[in-house]
Amino acid sequence: MEDVCALLARNIKAARKRLNLSQEELAARAQIDRTYVSGIERQVRNPTITVVARFAEALETTTAALLADHPDRHMPDT
């Protein structure tokens, strides 16, 4: 199992890019400081579940999705 902080960092960054948001835009949506967003994506910050839920709402996804290991990410496009 991959480290949960690494999973979260990867999933937040992927969701942010899917919505074409900068870290600053995500921070504004989630009402979190931009440097905190950066710290989470770099795995140097460990957010509370409440903060993860705020990210999920800002990224139009679920808390569970941000914490999930998505095995299909390794599958080639068909």
DATA-V150486 format. One record per residue. PSI is psi in degrees with one decimal (* if undefined). NEAR is the number of other ideal C-beta (glycine too) atoms within 12 Angstrom. Layout:
psi: (PSI;PSI)
near: (NEAR;NEAR)
This chain:
psi: (134.7;149.4;132.1;-32.5;-38.3;-41.8;-48.9;-46.2;-47.6;-44.1;-37.6;-46.4;-42.9;-43.8;-38.5;-44.8;-35.8;-36.9;1.7;45.8;142.5;167.6;-37.8;-42.7;-41.5;-43.7;-42.8;-44.4;-40.3;-4.2;49.4;148.3;141.0;-36.4;-27.3;-40.3;-47.9;-43.8;-38.4;-45.2;-27.5;1.0;31.3;-5.3;148.0;95.4;156.6;164.9;-30.2;-41.3;-39.8;-40.4;-37.2;-39.3;-45.4;-46.9;-44.0;-29.5;7.2;43.6;-165.5;159.1;-42.4;-41.2;-36.3;-22.9;-1.1;145.6;114.2;95.2;-24.9;-11.3;-18.8;-6.1;136.9;150.3;138.7;*)
near: (9;18;13;20;22;20;25;38;29;26;32;43;26;21;33;32;17;15;18;10;24;17;26;17;18;35;27;16;24;31;16;31;18;21;15;25;35;22;22;36;31;19;20;15;22;18;29;15;16;14;27;33;22;26;40;28;21;27;32;17;26;16;24;16;24;36;28;23;19;18;10;10;14;9;8;6;6;4)
